[in-house]
């Protein structure tokens, strides 16, 4: 089956792909925006009129890797580094509305440290974002 669109999984499902031991629940699957929206650098949702920044989404598509989800289903998934970038942009863009992104950023920092050689000083980790 062909969708005629380039899709990249972002959000909680991508988080689960990279950090499967972390318990994380979601009721939806987030996909990234196409080339026209990436060029515009933002999208405004029709019903809520909420405008979301798409800064960093070109990087999402450049670094995404294919991941098999089922025997006949492989989808591209955002890298953990690009996921961090999007979380930071989302929080900076709408700090009151995106407070949950701070928890995600902290989780990404902690998980990244656990998976490889130390990347951040104790000051960053102890900040508890």
N, C-alpha and C positions, 0 to 999 in steps of 0.2 A: 504494500500500500504506500502511496506517495501523498504527502500532505501539501507539497508545493511551498513549503515554508521551512526556514532553518529554525530549529527549536533548541533551546538550552535550558535545562532545569536549574533553577536557582532556589533560594529560600530553604525551608526546613527539610525538604527531601534531599537537597544537595548536602546539607549539614549531616543528615543521617548516612549518606553515602560515604562521606569522608570520615565520620566519627560514629561508626555503627554501635559501639559500646555505650554511647551516650543515649540515655532515654529521652526521646523527643517525639512529641505527638503533633500531628497536623491534620486538618480536614481538607486540605487542598494541595494542589501541585502548582507551583509558580513557574512560569516560563518567561524567558527574556524577550524583549521587543525586537522587531525587525529593523532593516537598514534605514527606512525612512524615519522612523521614530528615533533611532540612534543619531541620525543626522540632525534632527530637531533638538536633541539633548533633553527632551522632556515629553511627558504624556499627561494629558488631563483626562481623568475618568469622567465619562458622560453624566452619570447619575449624581455622583458626589461633588463633581467639579474640583476634586482634589488633584493638584498638579504634583507629579512625581518627577524628580530629576533622573535622567538617564546617563549622567556622568559616570564613566567607567564601563558602560555596557559594551563598547567596542572591545575592551580588554576581555570581557566575559566571553565573547565569541571567538577571540583569538586564542585563548588559553583553554577553552572547554575540551574535555576528553570524552570519547564514547564509553559508556558503561552499559553492560548487559543487565536488563531488568527481568527478562524472561527469555526462554529459548528463541523466540522470534521477535523480541523487542529490545533494541539497543538505542539509547538516547544519549545525547551529549549532556554532560554535567559540568557546571561551573567549577573552577579550581577553588581550593580552600582560600588561597590568597585573594582571588577576585571576589569571593564571598565576603571576606573581611572588608575589602574596598567598598562594596555596595552597602554593607551595614554602616560603615562610617559615613558615607555620603548621605544615606537615608536619615541617620540621626542628625547630622549637621543641618540638613535641609529643613527638617520639621522636628525640633527637639521635644516639644510638648506632645506631639502625636506619636513619636517613634521611640519612646522610653524603653520599650522591650528590646530595641536594638543594642542598648548598653549591655544587657544580659548576654545577648548573642556575641557581642564583641569580647566580653570577658571570657565566655566559654571557648571562643575560638583561640584566644591567647593561651588559656590553660591547656586546651587540647593540643595546640601546636607545640607547646613546651614539652608536653608528655610524649609526643611522637618523635622528637628529634633533639639534637643538641640545643642547649639553652639559647633562646633568642632574645629574651627580655630580662631586664634587671628586676630585682625584688621590688623596687619602687613602682614599676608598672603593675606587677602582679598584686602587690599589697594595696594598691589604690582601690581595689574592689569595685572599680567603675560604677 
